[in-house]
């Protein structure tokens, strides 16, 4: 386990300051606000710590309300909406400087037998054959808005081994492509015997990194790293279908069905390396062309 992954696990280990109130620290992202995946993962940690161990996350729905301040802690307040025989529902509000910046609803379920089918895993090359971030990012540093972007991007993703199947948006700026993107990812180190919630929260953290890439690809835009798009996540939803481990390779297959009105929609499916559909993700973000 590298130092960045160890630091991320510390970031997700929230301080309990009351029965259903938690405090999380923060850190700077590549841009000067809290990374949305961090807030979503921490909120899910807070919700999960109020749920019995035999109930596992099956869905979350979240809205990003205000930019987070990386210099201030975030307080997470959990409402125990429902505790049923099979399902448990929690609502979490994240607050900074007296204002809500994010809210999340999450549902948890006891394991049970049922119908079982899935869409097959799409073809993708072996992740070990693909360029690492340390190899990919410096190769295209000339496309970035300033010299520090490459270092900040690598630092922000240092806890995760994330490998693009095809070139990322910043590498093919100016050339529209099919609105589809694939990445393989796993944590940069083995996690050992941690609880299933940790794997789910780490997957939630990574799910916000690349999902809107497919919107950029459709229009030949490089994104915030090249300065030809500004924006932010608006909402984020995930459904967890089958168990996964965040320290094993996961394929994130992403596409964009629509962009309009200054917004872009991304849909993604996360598969385990042996082809099981583990997670479905949908996110919409503000995506504006600078004038």
BAVEX-937455 format. One record per residue (C-alpha): y, z, x; residue in one letter; residue number from 0; chain. Coordinates in steps of 0.1 Angstrom, whole numbers. Example, Ala and Ser with C-alpha at 12.3 -4.5 7.8 and 13.67 -1.06 7.14 Angstrom:
% residues 2
<rec><north>-45</north><up>78</up><east>123</east><res>a</res><n>0</n><chain>A</chain></rec>
<rec><north>-11</north><up>71</up><east>137</east><res>s</res><n>1</n><chain>A</chain></rec>
END
This chain:
% residues 291
<rec><north>0</north><up>0</up><east>0</east><res>x</res><n>0</n><chain>A</chain></rec>
<rec><north>34</north><up>-10</up><east>15</east><res>x</res><n>1</n><chain>A</chain></rec>
<rec><north>65</north><up>12</up><east>14</east><res>x</res><n>2</n><chain>A</chain></rec>
<rec><north>81</north><up>-9</up><east>-14</east><res>x</res><n>3</n><chain>A</chain></rec>
<rec><north>51</north><up>-4</up><east>-37</east><res>x</res><n>4</n><chain>A</chain></rec>
<rec><north>50</north><up>33</up><east>-30</east><res>x</res><n>5</n><chain>A</chain></rec>
<rec><north>87</north><up>34</up><east>-38</east><res>x</res><n>6</n><chain>A</chain></rec>
<rec><north>82</north><up>16</up><east>-71</east><res>x</res><n>7</n><chain>A</chain></rec>
<rec><north>55</north><up>41</up><east>-81</east><res>x</res><n>8</n><chain>A</chain></rec>
<rec><north>79</north><up>69</up><east>-74</east><res>x</res><n>9</n><chain>A</chain></rec>
<rec><north>105</north><up>51</up><east>-95</east><res>x</res><n>10</n><chain>A</chain></rec>
<rec><north>80</north><up>50</up><east>-124</east><res>x</res><n>11</n><chain>A</chain></rec>
<rec><north>72</north><up>87</up><east>-121</east><res>x</res><n>12</n><chain>A</chain></rec>
<rec><north>98</north><up>100</up><east>-145</east><res>x</res><n>13</n><chain>A</chain></rec>
<rec><north>111</north><up>135</up><east>-145</east><res>x</res><n>14</n><chain>A</chain></rec>
<rec><north>104</north><up>154</up><east>-178</east><res>x</res><n>15</n><chain>A</chain></rec>
<rec><north>136</north><up>173</up><east>-186</east><res>x</res><n>16</n><chain>A</chain></rec>
<rec><north>125</north><up>183</up><east>-222</east><res>x</res><n>17</n><chain>A</chain></rec>
<rec><north>95</north><up>178</up><east>-243</east><res>x</res><n>18</n><chain>A</chain></rec>
<rec><north>103</north><up>142</up><east>-252</east><res>x</res><n>19</n><chain>A</chain></rec>
<rec><north>132</north><up>135</up><east>-228</east><res>x</res><n>20</n><chain>A</chain></rec>
<rec><north>127</north><up>120</up><east>-194</east><res>x</res><n>21</n><chain>A</chain></rec>
<rec><north>150</north><up>110</up><east>-166</east><res>x</res><n>22</n><chain>A</chain></rec>
<rec><north>145</north><up>81</up><east>-143</east><res>x</res><n>23</n><chain>A</chain></rec>
<rec><north>162</north><up>71</up><east>-111</east><res>x</res><n>24</n><chain>A</chain></rec>
<rec><north>174</north><up>35</up><east>-105</east><res>x</res><n>25</n><chain>A</chain></rec>
<rec><north>181</north><up>11</up><east>-77</east><res>x</res><n>26</n><chain>A</chain></rec>
<rec><north>200</north><up>-21</up><east>-72</east><res>x</res><n>27</n><chain>A</chain></rec>
<rec><north>185</north><up>-54</up><east>-82</east><res>x</res><n>28</n><chain>A</chain></rec>
<rec><north>193</north><up>-87</up><east>-66</east><res>x</res><n>29</n><chain>A</chain></rec>
<rec><north>224</north><up>-88</up><east>-88</east><res>x</res><n>30</n><chain>A</chain></rec>
<rec><north>246</north><up>-57</up><east>-93</east><res>x</res><n>31</n><chain>A</chain></rec>
<rec><north>228</north><up>-42</up><east>-123</east><res>x</res><n>32</n><chain>A</chain></rec>
<rec><north>195</north><up>-26</up><east>-131</east><res>x</res><n>33</n><chain>A</chain></rec>
<rec><north>166</north><up>-50</up><east>-132</east><res>x</res><n>34</n><chain>A</chain></rec>
<rec><north>154</north><up>-53</up><east>-168</east><res>x</res><n>35</n><chain>A</chain></rec>
<rec><north>117</north><up>-50</up><east>-158</east><res>x</res><n>36</n><chain>A</chain></rec>
<rec><north>124</north><up>-16</up><east>-143</east><res>x</res><n>37</n><chain>A</chain></rec>
<rec><north>140</north><up>-3</up><east>-175</east><res>x</res><n>38</n><chain>A</chain></rec>
<rec><north>112</north><up>-17</up><east>-197</east><res>x</res><n>39</n><chain>A</chain></rec>
<rec><north>85</north><up>-2</up><east>-174</east><res>x</res><n>40</n><chain>A</chain></rec>
<rec><north>102</north><up>32</up><east>-173</east><res>x</res><n>41</n><chain>A</chain></rec>
<rec><north>106</north><up>33</up><east>-210</east><res>x</res><n>42</n><chain>A</chain></rec>
<rec><north>70</north><up>25</up><east>-215</east><res>x</res><n>43</n><chain>A</chain></rec>
<rec><north>61</north><up>53</up><east>-191</east><res>x</res><n>44</n><chain>A</chain></rec>
<rec><north>82</north><up>77</up><east>-212</east><res>x</res><n>45</n><chain>A</chain></rec>
<rec><north>65</north><up>66</up><east>-244</east><res>x</res><n>46</n><chain>A</chain></rec>
<rec><north>30</north><up>68</up><east>-228</east><res>x</res><n>47</n><chain>A</chain></rec>
<rec><north>35</north><up>103</up><east>-217</east><res>x</res><n>48</n><chain>A</chain></rec>
<rec><north>38</north><up>115</up><east>-253</east><res>x</res><n>49</n><chain>A</chain></rec>
<rec><north>5</north><up>98</up><east>-264</east><res>x</res><n>50</n><chain>A</chain></rec>
<rec><north>-31</north><up>111</up><east>-261</east><res>x</res><n>51</n><chain>A</chain></rec>
<rec><north>-51</north><up>97</up><east>-232</east><res>x</res><n>52</n><chain>A</chain></rec>
<rec><north>-76</north><up>79</up><east>-254</east><res>x</res><n>53</n><chain>A</chain></rec>
<rec><north>-48</north><up>56</up><east>-269</east><res>x</res><n>54</n><chain>A</chain></rec>
<rec><north>-38</north><up>26</up><east>-248</east><res>x</res><n>55</n><chain>A</chain></rec>
<rec><north>-8</north><up>3</up><east>-251</east><res>x</res><n>56</n><chain>A</chain></rec>
<rec><north>-13</north><up>-27</up><east>-273</east><res>x</res><n>57</n><chain>A</chain></rec>
<rec><north>22</north><up>-39</up><east>-278</east><res>x</res><n>58</n><chain>A</chain></rec>
<rec><north>59</north><up>-34</up><east>-271</east><res>x</res><n>59</n><chain>A</chain></rec>
<rec><north>91</north><up>-48</up><east>-285</east><res>x</res><n>60</n><chain>A</chain></rec>
<rec><north>124</north><up>-42</up><east>-267</east><res>x</res><n>61</n><chain>A</chain></rec>
<rec><north>161</north><up>-51</up><east>-267</east><res>x</res><n>62</n><chain>A</chain></rec>
<rec><north>184</north><up>-51</up><east>-237</east><res>x</res><n>63</n><chain>A</chain></rec>
<rec><north>217</north><up>-38</up><east>-250</east><res>x</res><n>64</n><chain>A</chain></rec>
<rec><north>240</north><up>-33</up><east>-220</east><res>x</res><n>65</n><chain>A</chain></rec>
<rec><north>238</north><up>-39</up><east>-183</east><res>x</res><n>66</n><chain>A</chain></rec>
<rec><north>224</north><up>-8</up><east>-165</east><res>x</res><n>67</n><chain>A</chain></rec>
<rec><north>243</north><up>9</up><east>-137</east><res>x</res><n>68</n><chain>A</chain></rec>
<rec><north>221</north><up>11</up><east>-106</east><res>x</res><n>69</n><chain>A</chain></rec>
<rec><north>241</north><up>40</up><east>-93</east><res>x</res><n>70</n><chain>A</chain></rec>
<rec><north>233</north><up>64</up><east>-121</east><res>x</res><n>71</n><chain>A</chain></rec>
<rec><north>201</north><up>79</up><east>-135</east><res>x</res><n>72</n><chain>A</chain></rec>
<rec><north>188</north><up>67</up><east>-169</east><res>x</res><n>73</n><chain>A</chain></rec>
<rec><north>178</north><up>92</up><east>-196</east><res>x</res><n>74</n><chain>A</chain></rec>
<rec><north>149</north><up>82</up><east>-219</east><res>x</res><n>75</n><chain>A</chain></rec>
<rec><north>146</north><up>99</up><east>-253</east><res>x</res><n>76</n><chain>A</chain></rec>
<rec><north>113</north><up>94</up><east>-271</east><res>x</res><n>77</n><chain>A</chain></rec>
<rec><north>109</north><up>95</up><east>-309</east><res>x</res><n>78</n><chain>A</chain></rec>
<rec><north>74</north><up>102</up><east>-322</east><res>x</res><n>79</n><chain>A</chain></rec>
<rec><north>75</north><up>78</up><east>-351</east><res>x</res><n>80</n><chain>A</chain></rec>
<rec><north>39</north><up>79</up><east>-361</east><res>x</res><n>81</n><chain>A</chain></rec>
<rec><north>5</north><up>95</up><east>-351</east><res>x</res><n>82</n><chain>A</chain></rec>
<rec><north>-22</north><up>79</up><east>-372</east><res>x</res><n>83</n><chain>A</chain></rec>
<rec><north>-60</north><up>80</up><east>-369</east><res>x</res><n>84</n><chain>A</chain></rec>
<rec><north>-61</north><up>48</up><east>-348</east><res>x</res><n>85</n><chain>A</chain></rec>
<rec><north>-25</north><up>39</up><east>-340</east><res>x</res><n>86</n><chain>A</chain></rec>
<rec><north>4</north><up>58</up><east>-324</east><res>x</res><n>87</n><chain>A</chain></rec>
<rec><north>40</north><up>45</up><east>-325</east><res>x</res><n>88</n><chain>A</chain></rec>
<rec><north>69</north><up>56</up><east>-303</east><res>x</res><n>89</n><chain>A</chain></rec>
<rec><north>105</north><up>46</up><east>-301</east><res>x</res><n>90</n><chain>A</chain></rec>
<rec><north>125</north><up>50</up><east>-268</east><res>x</res><n>91</n><chain>A</chain></rec>
<rec><north>162</north><up>48</up><east>-262</east><res>x</res><n>92</n><chain>A</chain></rec>
<rec><north>175</north><up>45</up><east>-227</east><res>x</res><n>93</n><chain>A</chain></rec>
<rec><north>210</north><up>60</up><east>-221</east><res>x</res><n>94</n><chain>A</chain></rec>
<rec><north>235</north><up>58</up><east>-193</east><res>x</res><n>95</n><chain>A</chain></rec>
<rec><north>271</north><up>72</up><east>-194</east><res>x</res><n>96</n><chain>A</chain></rec>
<rec><north>266</north><up>83</up><east>-230</east><res>x</res><n>97</n><chain>A</chain></rec>
<rec><north>257</north><up>48</up><east>-243</east><res>x</res><n>98</n><chain>A</chain></rec>
<rec><north>224</north><up>32</up><east>-251</east><res>x</res><n>99</n><chain>A</chain></rec>
<rec><north>215</north><up>4</up><east>-227</east><res>x</res><n>100</n><chain>A</chain></rec>
<rec><north>180</north><up>-4</up><east>-239</east><res>x</res><n>101</n><chain>A</chain></rec>
<rec><north>156</north><up>4</up><east>-267</east><res>x</res><n>102</n><chain>A</chain></rec>
<rec><north>119</north><up>-1</up><east>-270</east><res>x</res><n>103</n><chain>A</chain></rec>
<rec><north>92</north><up>3</up><east>-297</east><res>x</res><n>104</n><chain>A</chain></rec>
<rec><north>57</north><up>7</up><east>-284</east><res>x</res><n>105</n><chain>A</chain></rec>
<rec><north>23</north><up>10</up><east>-302</east><res>x</res><n>106</n><chain>A</chain></rec>
<rec><north>-9</north><up>25</up><east>-288</east><res>x</res><n>107</n><chain>A</chain></rec>
<rec><north>-44</north><up>22</up><east>-302</east><res>x</res><n>108</n><chain>A</chain></rec>
<rec><north>-78</north><up>39</up><east>-297</east><res>x</res><n>109</n><chain>A</chain></rec>
<rec><north>-105</north><up>15</up><east>-285</east><res>x</res><n>110</n><chain>A</chain></rec>
<rec><north>-126</north><up>-1</up><east>-312</east><res>x</res><n>111</n><chain>A</chain></rec>
<rec><north>-150</north><up>-31</up><east>-317</east><res>x</res><n>112</n><chain>A</chain></rec>
<rec><north>-138</north><up>-62</up><east>-334</east><res>x</res><n>113</n><chain>A</chain></rec>
<rec><north>-135</north><up>-100</up><east>-335</east><res>x</res><n>114</n><chain>A</chain></rec>
<rec><north>-130</north><up>-115</up><east>-301</east><res>x</res><n>115</n><chain>A</chain></rec>
<rec><north>-117</north><up>-150</up><east>-290</east><res>x</res><n>116</n><chain>A</chain></rec>
<rec><north>-90</north><up>-163</up><east>-267</east><res>x</res><n>117</n><chain>A</chain></rec>
<rec><north>-74</north><up>-195</up><east>-255</east><res>x</res><n>118</n><chain>A</chain></rec>
<rec><north>-90</north><up>-205</up><east>-222</east><res>x</res><n>119</n><chain>A</chain></rec>
<rec><north>-73</north><up>-200</up><east>-189</east><res>x</res><n>120</n><chain>A</chain></rec>
<rec><north>-55</north><up>-231</up><east>-178</east><res>x</res><n>121</n><chain>A</chain></rec>
<rec><north>-64</north><up>-247</up><east>-144</east><res>x</res><n>122</n><chain>A</chain></rec>
<rec><north>-46</north><up>-232</up><east>-114</east><res>x</res><n>123</n><chain>A</chain></rec>
<rec><north>-53</north><up>-232</up><east>-76</east><res>x</res><n>124</n><chain>A</chain></rec>
<rec><north>-66</north><up>-203</up><east>-58</east><res>x</res><n>125</n><chain>A</chain></rec>
<rec><north>-38</north><up>-178</up><east>-51</east><res>x</res><n>126</n><chain>A</chain></rec>
<rec><north>-48</north><up>-174</up><east>-15</east><res>x</res><n>127</n><chain>A</chain></rec>
<rec><north>-40</north><up>-211</up><east>-9</east><res>x</res><n>128</n><chain>A</chain></rec>
<rec><north>-3</north><up>-207</up><east>-20</east><res>x</res><n>129</n><chain>A</chain></rec>
<rec><north>28</north><up>-198</up><east>-1</east><res>x</res><n>130</n><chain>A</chain></rec>
<rec><north>39</north><up>-162</up><east>-1</east><res>x</res><n>131</n><chain>A</chain></rec>
<rec><north>74</north><up>-152</up><east>-10</east><res>x</res><n>132</n><chain>A</chain></rec>
<rec><north>81</north><up>-146</up><east>27</east><res>x</res><n>133</n><chain>A</chain></rec>
<rec><north>72</north><up>-182</up><east>34</east><res>x</res><n>134</n><chain>A</chain></rec>
<rec><north>88</north><up>-197</up><east>3</east><res>x</res><n>135</n><chain>A</chain></rec>
<rec><north>122</north><up>-181</up><east>0</east><res>x</res><n>136</n><chain>A</chain></rec>
<rec><north>135</north><up>-188</up><east>36</east><res>x</res><n>137</n><chain>A</chain></rec>
<rec><north>124</north><up>-224</up><east>32</east><res>x</res><n>138</n><chain>A</chain></rec>
<rec><north>150</north><up>-229</up><east>5</east><res>x</res><n>139</n><chain>A</chain></rec>
<rec><north>178</north><up>-204</up><east>16</east><res>x</res><n>140</n><chain>A</chain></rec>
<rec><north>203</north><up>-233</up><east>20</east><res>x</res><n>141</n><chain>A</chain></rec>
<rec><north>203</north><up>-237</up><east>-18</east><res>x</res><n>142</n><chain>A</chain></rec>
<rec><north>214</north><up>-201</up><east>-25</east><res>x</res><n>143</n><chain>A</chain></rec>
<rec><north>250</north><up>-191</up><east>-33</east><res>x</res><n>144</n><chain>A</chain></rec>
<rec><north>253</north><up>-170</up><east>-1</east><res>x</res><n>145</n><chain>A</chain></rec>
<rec><north>232</north><up>-160</up><east>29</east><res>x</res><n>146</n><chain>A</chain></rec>
<rec><north>224</north><up>-126</up><east>15</east><res>x</res><n>147</n><chain>A</chain></rec>
<rec><north>205</north><up>-138</up><east>-16</east><res>x</res><n>148</n><chain>A</chain></rec>
<rec><north>173</north><up>-146</up><east>3</east><res>x</res><n>149</n><chain>A</chain></rec>
<rec><north>171</north><up>-111</up><east>18</east><res>x</res><n>150</n><chain>A</chain></rec>
<rec><north>180</north><up>-94</up><east>-16</east><res>x</res><n>151</n><chain>A</chain></rec>
<rec><north>154</north><up>-115</up><east>-34</east><res>x</res><n>152</n><chain>A</chain></rec>
<rec><north>126</north><up>-106</up><east>-9</east><res>x</res><n>153</n><chain>A</chain></rec>
<rec><north>136</north><up>-70</up><east>-10</east><res>x</res><n>154</n><chain>A</chain></rec>
<rec><north>136</north><up>-69</up><east>-48</east><res>x</res><n>155</n><chain>A</chain></rec>
<rec><north>101</north><up>-83</up><east>-49</east><res>x</res><n>156</n><chain>A</chain></rec>
<rec><north>86</north><up>-66</up><east>-19</east><res>x</res><n>157</n><chain>A</chain></rec>
<rec><north>63</north><up>-44</up><east>-40</east><res>x</res><n>158</n><chain>A</chain></rec>
<rec><north>47</north><up>-75</up><east>-55</east><res>x</res><n>159</n><chain>A</chain></rec>
<rec><north>28</north><up>-104</up><east>-39</east><res>x</res><n>160</n><chain>A</chain></rec>
<rec><north>41</north><up>-132</up><east>-61</east><res>x</res><n>161</n><chain>A</chain></rec>
<rec><north>32</north><up>-168</up><east>-54</east><res>x</res><n>162</n><chain>A</chain></rec>
<rec><north>44</north><up>-199</up><east>-73</east><res>x</res><n>163</n><chain>A</chain></rec>
<rec><north>18</north><up>-226</up><east>-81</east><res>x</res><n>164</n><chain>A</chain></rec>
<rec><north>46</north><up>-252</up><east>-80</east><res>x</res><n>165</n><chain>A</chain></rec>
<rec><north>81</north><up>-251</up><east>-66</east><res>x</res><n>166</n><chain>A</chain></rec>
<rec><north>104</north><up>-225</up><east>-82</east><res>x</res><n>167</n><chain>A</chain></rec>
<rec><north>136</north><up>-236</up><east>-100</east><res>x</res><n>168</n><chain>A</chain></rec>
<rec><north>159</north><up>-230</up><east>-70</east><res>x</res><n>169</n><chain>A</chain></rec>
<rec><north>138</north><up>-254</up><east>-49</east><res>x</res><n>170</n><chain>A</chain></rec>
<rec><north>141</north><up>-284</up><east>-73</east><res>x</res><n>171</n><chain>A</chain></rec>
<rec><north>176</north><up>-279</up><east>-86</east><res>x</res><n>172</n><chain>A</chain></rec>
<rec><north>190</north><up>-312</up><east>-101</east><res>x</res><n>173</n><chain>A</chain></rec>
<rec><north>156</north><up>-326</up><east>-111</east><res>x</res><n>174</n><chain>A</chain></rec>
<rec><north>145</north><up>-318</up><east>-146</east><res>x</res><n>175</n><chain>A</chain></rec>
<rec><north>108</north><up>-310</up><east>-149</east><res>x</res><n>176</n><chain>A</chain></rec>
<rec><north>83</north><up>-301</up><east>-176</east><res>x</res><n>177</n><chain>A</chain></rec>
<rec><north>93</north><up>-267</up><east>-189</east><res>x</res><n>178</n><chain>A</chain></rec>
<rec><north>62</north><up>-249</up><east>-175</east><res>x</res><n>179</n><chain>A</chain></rec>
<rec><north>57</north><up>-226</up><east>-146</east><res>x</res><n>180</n><chain>A</chain></rec>
<rec><north>28</north><up>-207</up><east>-131</east><res>x</res><n>181</n><chain>A</chain></rec>
<rec><north>27</north><up>-178</up><east>-107</east><res>x</res><n>182</n><chain>A</chain></rec>
<rec><north>-1</north><up>-156</up><east>-94</east><res>x</res><n>183</n><chain>A</chain></rec>
<rec><north>9</north><up>-120</up><east>-88</east><res>x</res><n>184</n><chain>A</chain></rec>
<rec><north>-5</north><up>-86</up><east>-78</east><res>x</res><n>185</n><chain>A</chain></rec>
<rec><north>9</north><up>-54</up><east>-63</east><res>x</res><n>186</n><chain>A</chain></rec>
<rec><north>13</north><up>-54</up><east>-25</east><res>x</res><n>187</n><chain>A</chain></rec>
<rec><north>-16</north><up>-30</up><east>-20</east><res>x</res><n>188</n><chain>A</chain></rec>
<rec><north>-44</north><up>-13</up><east>-38</east><res>x</res><n>189</n><chain>A</chain></rec>
<rec><north>-36</north><up>14</up><east>-64</east><res>x</res><n>190</n><chain>A</chain></rec>
<rec><north>-68</north><up>34</up><east>-62</east><res>x</res><n>191</n><chain>A</chain></rec>
<rec><north>-78</north><up>56</up><east>-91</east><res>x</res><n>192</n><chain>A</chain></rec>
<rec><north>-46</north><up>56</up><east>-112</east><res>x</res><n>193</n><chain>A</chain></rec>
<rec><north>-45</north><up>57</up><east>-150</east><res>x</res><n>194</n><chain>A</chain></rec>
<rec><north>-45</north><up>25</up><east>-171</east><res>x</res><n>195</n><chain>A</chain></rec>
<rec><north>-9</north><up>31</up><east>-182</east><res>x</res><n>196</n><chain>A</chain></rec>
<rec><north>3</north><up>26</up><east>-146</east><res>x</res><n>197</n><chain>A</chain></rec>
<rec><north>-13</north><up>-8</up><east>-145</east><res>x</res><n>198</n><chain>A</chain></rec>
<rec><north>3</north><up>-18</up><east>-178</east><res>x</res><n>199</n><chain>A</chain></rec>
<rec><north>37</north><up>-5</up><east>-167</east><res>x</res><n>200</n><chain>A</chain></rec>
<rec><north>35</north><up>-24</up><east>-134</east><res>x</res><n>201</n><chain>A</chain></rec>
<rec><north>26</north><up>-56</up><east>-153</east><res>x</res><n>202</n><chain>A</chain></rec>
<rec><north>56</north><up>-50</up><east>-176</east><res>x</res><n>203</n><chain>A</chain></rec>
<rec><north>78</north><up>-46</up><east>-146</east><res>x</res><n>204</n><chain>A</chain></rec>
<rec><north>67</north><up>-80</up><east>-131</east><res>x</res><n>205</n><chain>A</chain></rec>
<rec><north>67</north><up>-98</up><east>-165</east><res>x</res><n>206</n><chain>A</chain></rec>
<rec><north>105</north><up>-99</up><east>-164</east><res>x</res><n>207</n><chain>A</chain></rec>
<rec><north>108</north><up>-116</up><east>-130</east><res>x</res><n>208</n><chain>A</chain></rec>
<rec><north>99</north><up>-153</up><east>-138</east><res>x</res><n>209</n><chain>A</chain></rec>
<rec><north>95</north><up>-158</up><east>-175</east><res>x</res><n>210</n><chain>A</chain></rec>
<rec><north>127</north><up>-178</up><east>-180</east><res>x</res><n>211</n><chain>A</chain></rec>
<rec><north>120</north><up>-201</up><east>-150</east><res>x</res><n>212</n><chain>A</chain></rec>
<rec><north>105</north><up>-226</up><east>-174</east><res>x</res><n>213</n><chain>A</chain></rec>
<rec><north>139</north><up>-229</up><east>-193</east><res>x</res><n>214</n><chain>A</chain></rec>
<rec><north>156</north><up>-237</up><east>-160</east><res>x</res><n>215</n><chain>A</chain></rec>
<rec><north>131</north><up>-263</up><east>-150</east><res>x</res><n>216</n><chain>A</chain></rec>
<rec><north>136</north><up>-282</up><east>-183</east><res>x</res><n>217</n><chain>A</chain></rec>
<rec><north>172</north><up>-288</up><east>-173</east><res>x</res><n>218</n><chain>A</chain></rec>
<rec><north>170</north><up>-291</up><east>-136</east><res>x</res><n>219</n><chain>A</chain></rec>
<rec><north>189</north><up>-258</up><east>-131</east><res>x</res><n>220</n><chain>A</chain></rec>
<rec><north>184</north><up>-235</up><east>-101</east><res>x</res><n>221</n><chain>A</chain></rec>
<rec><north>194</north><up>-203</up><east>-118</east><res>x</res><n>222</n><chain>A</chain></rec>
<rec><north>215</north><up>-173</up><east>-107</east><res>x</res><n>223</n><chain>A</chain></rec>
<rec><north>204</north><up>-178</up><east>-70</east><res>x</res><n>224</n><chain>A</chain></rec>
<rec><north>222</north><up>-212</up><east>-69</east><res>x</res><n>225</n><chain>A</chain></rec>
<rec><north>251</north><up>-203</up><east>-92</east><res>x</res><n>226</n><chain>A</chain></rec>
<rec><north>245</north><up>-230</up><east>-118</east><res>x</res><n>227</n><chain>A</chain></rec>
<rec><north>234</north><up>-206</up><east>-146</east><res>x</res><n>228</n><chain>A</chain></rec>
<rec><north>246</north><up>-171</up><east>-156</east><res>x</res><n>229</n><chain>A</chain></rec>
<rec><north>228</north><up>-149</up><east>-181</east><res>x</res><n>230</n><chain>A</chain></rec>
<rec><north>206</north><up>-119</up><east>-189</east><res>x</res><n>231</n><chain>A</chain></rec>
<rec><north>176</north><up>-109</up><east>-208</east><res>x</res><n>232</n><chain>A</chain></rec>
<rec><north>182</north><up>-103</up><east>-245</east><res>x</res><n>233</n><chain>A</chain></rec>
<rec><north>148</north><up>-91</up><east>-258</east><res>x</res><n>234</n><chain>A</chain></rec>
<rec><north>112</north><up>-88</up><east>-246</east><res>x</res><n>235</n><chain>A</chain></rec>
<rec><north>79</north><up>-85</up><east>-264</east><res>x</res><n>236</n><chain>A</chain></rec>
<rec><north>44</north><up>-80</up><east>-250</east><res>x</res><n>237</n><chain>A</chain></rec>
<rec><north>9</north><up>-78</up><east>-265</east><res>x</res><n>238</n><chain>A</chain></rec>
<rec><north>-19</north><up>-63</up><east>-244</east><res>x</res><n>239</n><chain>A</chain></rec>
<rec><north>-52</north><up>-78</up><east>-254</east><res>x</res><n>240</n><chain>A</chain></rec>
<rec><north>-77</north><up>-68</up><east>-227</east><res>x</res><n>241</n><chain>A</chain></rec>
<rec><north>-78</north><up>-44</up><east>-198</east><res>x</res><n>242</n><chain>A</chain></rec>
<rec><north>-63</north><up>-54</up><east>-165</east><res>x</res><n>243</n><chain>A</chain></rec>
<rec><north>-55</north><up>-41</up><east>-130</east><res>x</res><n>244</n><chain>A</chain></rec>
<rec><north>-21</north><up>-49</up><east>-115</east><res>x</res><n>245</n><chain>A</chain></rec>
<rec><north>-35</north><up>-48</up><east>-80</east><res>x</res><n>246</n><chain>A</chain></rec>
<rec><north>-59</north><up>-77</up><east>-87</east><res>x</res><n>247</n><chain>A</chain></rec>
<rec><north>-47</north><up>-113</up><east>-89</east><res>x</res><n>248</n><chain>A</chain></rec>
<rec><north>-32</north><up>-122</up><east>-123</east><res>x</res><n>249</n><chain>A</chain></rec>
<rec><north>-21</north><up>-157</up><east>-134</east><res>x</res><n>250</n><chain>A</chain></rec>
<rec><north>12</north><up>-158</up><east>-153</east><res>x</res><n>251</n><chain>A</chain></rec>
<rec><north>12</north><up>-191</up><east>-172</east><res>x</res><n>252</n><chain>A</chain></rec>
<rec><north>47</north><up>-197</up><east>-187</east><res>x</res><n>253</n><chain>A</chain></rec>
<rec><north>65</north><up>-223</up><east>-207</east><res>x</res><n>254</n><chain>A</chain></rec>
<rec><north>97</north><up>-227</up><east>-228</east><res>x</res><n>255</n><chain>A</chain></rec>
<rec><north>95</north><up>-242</up><east>-263</east><res>x</res><n>256</n><chain>A</chain></rec>
<rec><north>132</north><up>-241</up><east>-269</east><res>x</res><n>257</n><chain>A</chain></rec>
<rec><north>167</north><up>-236</up><east>-256</east><res>x</res><n>258</n><chain>A</chain></rec>
<rec><north>198</north><up>-237</up><east>-278</east><res>x</res><n>259</n><chain>A</chain></rec>
<rec><north>230</north><up>-218</up><east>-287</east><res>x</res><n>260</n><chain>A</chain></rec>
<rec><north>234</north><up>-204</up><east>-252</east><res>x</res><n>261</n><chain>A</chain></rec>
<rec><north>199</north><up>-189</up><east>-253</east><res>x</res><n>262</n><chain>A</chain></rec>
<rec><north>166</north><up>-199</up><east>-238</east><res>x</res><n>263</n><chain>A</chain></rec>
<rec><north>131</north><up>-188</up><east>-250</east><res>x</res><n>264</n><chain>A</chain></rec>
<rec><north>102</north><up>-183</up><east>-226</east><res>x</res><n>265</n><chain>A</chain></rec>
<rec><north>65</north><up>-176</up><east>-236</east><res>x</res><n>266</n><chain>A</chain></rec>
<rec><north>39</north><up>-165</up><east>-212</east><res>x</res><n>267</n><chain>A</chain></rec>
<rec><north>2</north><up>-156</up><east>-210</east><res>x</res><n>268</n><chain>A</chain></rec>
<rec><north>-13</north><up>-134</up><east>-183</east><res>x</res><n>269</n><chain>A</chain></rec>
<rec><north>-49</north><up>-140</up><east>-173</east><res>x</res><n>270</n><chain>A</chain></rec>
<rec><north>-72</north><up>-120</up><east>-150</east><res>x</res><n>271</n><chain>A</chain></rec>
<rec><north>-87</north><up>-139</up><east>-122</east><res>x</res><n>272</n><chain>A</chain></rec>
<rec><north>-120</north><up>-142</up><east>-140</east><res>x</res><n>273</n><chain>A</chain></rec>
<rec><north>-103</north><up>-159</up><east>-169</east><res>x</res><n>274</n><chain>A</chain></rec>
<rec><north>-97</north><up>-132</up><east>-195</east><res>x</res><n>275</n><chain>A</chain></rec>
<rec><north>-65</north><up>-134</up><east>-215</east><res>x</res><n>276</n><chain>A</chain></rec>
<rec><north>-50</north><up>-99</up><east>-209</east><res>x</res><n>277</n><chain>A</chain></rec>
<rec><north>-13</north><up>-102</up><east>-221</east><res>x</res><n>278</n><chain>A</chain></rec>
<rec><north>10</north><up>-124</up><east>-242</east><res>x</res><n>279</n><chain>A</chain></rec>
<rec><north>47</north><up>-122</up><east>-234</east><res>x</res><n>280</n><chain>A</chain></rec>
<rec><north>78</north><up>-136</up><east>-252</east><res>x</res><n>281</n><chain>A</chain></rec>
<rec><north>114</north><up>-133</up><east>-240</east><res>x</res><n>282</n><chain>A</chain></rec>
<rec><north>147</north><up>-147</up><east>-249</east><res>x</res><n>283</n><chain>A</chain></rec>
<rec><north>177</north><up>-146</up><east>-226</east><res>x</res><n>284</n><chain>A</chain></rec>
<rec><north>214</north><up>-156</up><east>-226</east><res>x</res><n>285</n><chain>A</chain></rec>
<rec><north>216</north><up>-188</up><east>-204</east><res>x</res><n>286</n><chain>A</chain></rec>
<rec><north>251</north><up>-202</up><east>-199</east><res>x</res><n>287</n><chain>A</chain></rec>
<rec><north>263</north><up>-230</up><east>-177</east><res>x</res><n>288</n><chain>A</chain></rec>
<rec><north>294</north><up>-218</up><east>-158</east><res>x</res><n>289</n><chain>A</chain></rec>
<rec><north>326</north><up>-237</up><east>-166</east><res>x</res><n>290</n><chain>A</chain></rec>
END
